[in-house]
């Protein structure tokens, strides 16, 4: 089975782009996904979220702290949109 791709990028690359703010997840993007694509993207977003949380916490660098929090916020929002869309389509994640 070939790995799921979106706009010529792998799911892992899409998750990284979501974290960095280069790509947004919305219901129109998710319309093309099959149930396996939903599961793969959900798993990869969760993995990216865990990696960002595992990074060394920048205690005295305000800009780095803002960047970390922004990445976490983007990932959290994408996960919530994905979960809501999956619930509407009755896809178990």
C-alpha positions in Angstrom: 0.0 0.0 0.0 1.4 3.4 -1.0 1.6 6.0 1.8 -1.2 8.6 1.8 -0.2 12.0 0.4 -1.6 15.4 0.3 -0.5 17.9 -2.3 2.5 15.7 -3.1 3.7 15.6 0.5 3.6 12.7 3.0 1.4 12.8 6.0 4.4 13.4 8.2 5.4 16.5 6.2 1.9 17.8 6.4 1.9 17.4 10.2 5.2 19.4 10.4 3.7 22.1 8.1 0.7 22.4 10.3 2.9 22.8 13.4 4.9 25.5 11.6 1.8 27.3 10.3 2.5 26.7 6.6 -0.7 24.5 6.1 -4.1 24.5 7.8 -6.5 21.6 8.3 -10.1 22.4 7.5 -13.1 20.3 6.5 -12.6 21.0 2.8 -9.1 19.5 2.9 -10.4 16.5 4.9 -13.2 15.9 2.3 -10.7 14.0 0.1 -9.5 11.7 2.9 -10.6 8.1 3.3 -10.9 6.5 6.8 -7.3 5.3 6.7 -6.1 8.8 5.8 -8.0 10.2 8.8 -6.3 7.7 11.1 -2.9 8.3 9.7 -3.1 12.1 9.9 -4.5 11.9 13.4 -1.7 9.6 14.5 0.9 11.9 12.9 -0.5 15.1 14.4 -0.5 13.4 17.9 3.1 12.3 17.3 4.1 15.8 16.3 2.4 17.2 19.3 4.3 14.8 21.5 7.6 15.8 19.9 6.9 19.5 20.4 6.0 18.9 24.1 9.2 16.9 24.5 11.5 19.7 23.3 13.6 21.5 25.9 11.5 24.2 27.5 12.9 27.7 26.8 12.6 29.3 30.3 14.2 32.6 29.6 13.7 33.0 25.9 10.3 34.6 25.4 10.2 34.4 21.6 11.1 30.7 21.7 8.4 30.1 24.3 5.8 31.9 22.1 6.9 29.8 19.1 6.5 26.6 21.0 3.1 27.6 22.3 2.0 28.6 18.8 3.1 25.2 17.4 1.2 23.4 20.2 -1.9 25.6 19.6 -1.9 24.9 15.8 -1.5 21.2 16.4 -4.3 21.1 19.0 -6.6 23.0 16.7 -5.9 20.7 13.8 -6.5 17.7 15.9 -9.8 19.0 17.1 -11.0 19.8 13.6 -9.9 16.4 12.4 -11.7 14.6 15.3 -14.9 16.6 14.7 -14.9 15.9 11.0 -14.2 12.2 11.7 -17.2 12.2 14.2 -19.5 13.7 11.5 -18.4 11.0 9.0 -18.6 8.3 11.7 -14.9 7.4 11.4 -13.4 5.8 14.5 -10.0 7.2 15.3 
